[in-house]
Each structure stands twice: as structure tokens, then as C-alpha cells.
Amino acid sequence: MSEYVDTAISNEIADLRAAREGGRNAQLFKSACALYGLVKGNAVERTAIQPTLEQTAKQAGLGASEIQKTLTSAWETATPRAVNGTDKSPTATTSKRVYKDLADYAQAHGVEANVYVQGGWEWSYHTYEGQQRPCLKYTMQDRTGKTWTRYRFMDGEKPPFVSEYGYKPIWYGLDRALLKQPKVLVICNGAPSVVAAQHWDVPAIAQEGGENALSESNLEELQAKWSGPIYICLEADKQGNQTAAKLLEQLPNAKRVNLNLTGSQDLADFCKLYQKDSLSELHQRAQLPPSDDVSVSIQVLAVDGQRELEAVRSGKVTELGLLSHIPALDKAVGSFLPHRMHSILGATGMGKTTLAVSIAMPFLWQAPGLMVSTETPPAFWLKKMLAYMTQIPVHKIIEGTLTAAELTKVANAQERLKASQSRVYDGMSPEIGAVVEWAKRWQDKLHARWILFDSLSRLKAKGKHGIFDRTSEVADQIQDLVRDTGLIAVGTAQVGRKMDERGTKIPRITDGKGSGAIEENSDVVIPLYYHHYYVTKKLVKADDPLNEEMPEGKAMIYVGKHRYRYADEKCIWLQFRGGIGFYGWPEKIVSGPKNVMPMTPTPQPQADVDMWAVER
């Protein structure tokens, strides 16, 4: 490093040490931006500054999770700073280059050459397609005892690896890792990273033979030898993300750990940064311990806000809401956005589950999601989805009383659903804590963007037996879930009082069963009312103004609460087809009933929209 770079690092670290309480995170961001600019300008390697930044920030009293968030934001924000006379070689480690010898290769992976020699690697030459190429030669042994030899070419040409005996997937480093009696196994991208990581006492393993899901034999071997936790530490590029998603599907005890590196860097680069502290650093990132300082720097918020604004201006918005494809509802809600809870409130017979399905189905085609059906098993929930897609009453699908044409429609709908990766929770009246853990796990695996609860009223809470305490705990945990994960949440909830005893049976936002926590914690509350249900039960007066206004098949919702915009409580008329779905009311002009509480009913004209036709 040049004298200029040494001085810059010393000054920024001194400023970070001198920062006062309340300004330490802001100073970390400022110092990291300055030093990362030197990294991007090829004046210094990231390995020379990041550990010092982290150690100094910890000594200053900042928590581990806060430090990582700030450094990630600083790395994304920093711009290259050119320094005259510095080495212009690239700082990011890449395997796609020429290596002079084993020492050069080992140095790129953060260790000495003897580490690879002790691991059974040797410098050699191998003839490939008539050309003799320099390489590293190493061997592996499968569970049957057969030895497999591989060659890692050093000339930067393709292919980088070849094997004399084919590419049968084999575990590399598994038995050596188990000899250390580890508390966790760490899956990385390949044998070179395993050698480097194990040198720093990280129990790393890799499936040699292609980056993909585990082969049946490798999965069987791993499960036979190990039942403990697993960290998945692959690159953050497209291939790494795809492989990680497949591994998470196969391994119930696995958790992906963010290495906070560039897409081309891997576990060897991580260990090069943290060396003997690598494993403890992985544990910290996996557990995400809460920071002692729960504040967030205004400077960091401003930078993040600026980035979001620039994304909006350029048309590259990263957090779009989802649509219900019911135009009047989408207009009133302003689309269903991340980090928000939307509650549908209604009495028995109002069609809450049918409305939930009618919202879930458009969501399903826009993004992967999670469904928690607390009242019906997943197989019945599927039949409700098929009913919405085909517009065939669900009872006909259940009973099998379908015409040949209807049978074909249902079969086609089922075929289309086979492409969906969304999940349905299998458990009646589950405990909210278990559901939250399930949701976080599957969000990580599927990159799910939404979760739907039908119904919130049937969720249980550990240690909470009274309905008030149980409902409050459920509402609090769901609010924490959407805040922590950014999921879009929609839930149905039962009203608490007997609506048939009230003169005006349209639900109010405070009618939630159990406690006011559902209304308090929800960002949007949407009461649902189907008047004809009470007409059939003979629970309304003959001169009720809604008798003519809301005949069979006509329902009403309104936005009774909206935390981020004015809730005008205007009526939104819907077409309700029992056992099928909700759709926009087809009439162009409708007149609202007079003096109906709790809102002033001024319905909005809208055209009938067939969502399924739009999706086709």
C-alpha cells in the first residue's frame, strides 16, 4: 500500500474511535464509504480494511447486525477513488485467470501453498484435447472407497476442471470436517474453498461434480453421517442463489448465511477476511444477535431513501405492491404493499374465505407466496382455488358432479397450478410462533413476497389461553413478521359480537373478535358485508333500505382504516358468486343506500373484470 492509503486508513479509523455515542453508526458509514472507495479504485484490497472497520466498530459499542447492515449499505454507496501510483490489479478474487504456480493460487485463496500440499494437492500437467495444460491435481474418495482424480487448470482457459473418471457428484471434505466434531457443517461452492476454509477451522464441505441440488447418494450419505445444523455459504450470484434455494429445499436443518461479499467471491474470500475468527463470524451472521443500539442512523436512512428515489426515477422500482385485480379495491387500497398487514373483517356467512381466495389467486400469478388455512386442510383450499380459476362451484368439484367440459376446465387449471412454488401450511388452528418460523423459512427458500391467513381468529398463541390475550399475541407476532421480513400480509378475521342482534349489521373496524389488537396492528382494515345472508335468515326488517340495494350476489366492502392514506369509507360493490369467488360489480352506475352506518355509501362505478381472462 502507498503512504497515502496508509494515512487514509489511519485517519478514518481514528475518526471512528473518536466518534461520540449517537454518532458512531454515522461515522462508520462515512469512514467505510471513504475506504471502500479506495478498494473500488484498486488502491487497496478489501481484506486489508474490513476486519479493522468491524473490530473498531465493535469496540465503539455497535452491535454485529447493525455493523453488517451499515457496511453493506456503505459498500453499495461507495464510488471508486483513484490514487496515483497504486497497483491497478483487480481486488476481487476470481478463478478465471492465469496462475503462475501453486503458491500464486493458494495466495489468492488466503493461505500458504503448504496448506494445499497437506490437503493432497500437487502442481502437475494434464493433456486435454491434445494440449498439455498446467493444473493442480487432487483426488477424492467416494463412500465405496473408489478414488476419483480431478484437475484444476491454471491457464485461465475453459474448462477450468476435468476428471478422468467422469463427474459423479462426490462429497469433498466431509469426513475431514466430521473428524473435528463440529457443531455445524458449512456447505461451500467447491474443493478449493473447502481446503482454505478448513485451514481456518471452518468445517466446510462441498459437493464436487457440479453446482446443483444434492445427488440422491450425496444426500443419503450426508443424512447418515450428520443430523445437526448446516450453513449454506455460496456466492451471491445467480448460480449461487439458485443452488442455495435447491439445497434449502433438501436440507431441513440448513440456513443460508449472507457472506456480504461481491457476487464473484466465496467462502475462501470470507475466510481470507476473518481468518481465525471466520467460524465465529459465521455464527454471528446466522444467529443475527440483536444490537445493543436499537437506533438507526438518519444518514443511513437518507442514503437508502435516495437510492429508492433514484430507482423510482429510473423505472427500476424494487418493492412493488401486488394487485387483487378487483379495480375498485386496488384503487382504494393503493395496491397491497410490503411490510403491511391487511385485515378483512366479517361475520359468519359473509364469504371471507372466498374473498381471501379471490385475492390470493391474482397474487399467486404475480409472485410466490404462503397461505395459512387455519379452518380447512390444504386439499380443500386447493379446490377453492380451482373453483375461482374455473368459475365452477366448489361443491361440484368436491362431489365430482362435473360435466365433461367442466372436468376438462378443472384438469387444465390443476395443470397450471403445478407450476406454482407457493406453499400452504398443513395444520388446523396452528400456534402463531410455529407459523412465523415456517413463514420465515419458506420466504428464504422461495423468495416469497406475500402471506395470507384464513383466519386470524383461529390461530393459537403459546401460553395464552384467554381470547383477549391470545388475539393480542397473534396480532403482535404478525406485525413483527411483516416488519422483519417485508412480506405483504392479508388476513381474515371474525367479528366479535353477534351481528344478527344489531340493527345495522355492517361491521365496524373495531368489531374484531377477541381484542382491538387486530385493528390496532393492521395497516389496512377492510370490513366485508353480504346483506342477502341476513335476508335468507329473516334477520332484517322488510323495509330495510338494503333489501333492494343488495340482492343476492351483491356484496360490499369498504376501507375503514388505512395507515398511509385517507380512508374515505366509500362503498365498493362486489359481485359475490358463492363457492366461486368475488369480482368487480358489473354495473356502470349504481345508487347507494341512504343513511347506512358506519360509512356514507357512495359506490364507485367500475367495469366487470375477469381476472382469469386477463392472466390468460
Helices and strands as residue ranges (DSSP letters): H 3-18, H 24-40, G 46-48, H 50-59, H 64-77, H 102-108, H 113-118, E 122-128, E 131-141, E 147-153, E 161-163, E 170-172, H 174-179, E 185-187, H 191-199, E 204-208, H 216-225, E 230-232, H 238-250, E 254-256, H 267-274, G 275-277, H 278-287, H 298-313, H 327-333, E 341-346, H 352-366, E 369-373, H 378-390, H 394-399, H 404-417, E 423-425, H 432-446, E 450-454, G 456-458, H 467-485, E 488-494, G 499-501, H 517-521, E 524-529, H 531-536, H 546-549, E 554-557, E 561-562, E 572-577, E 581-584, H 611-615
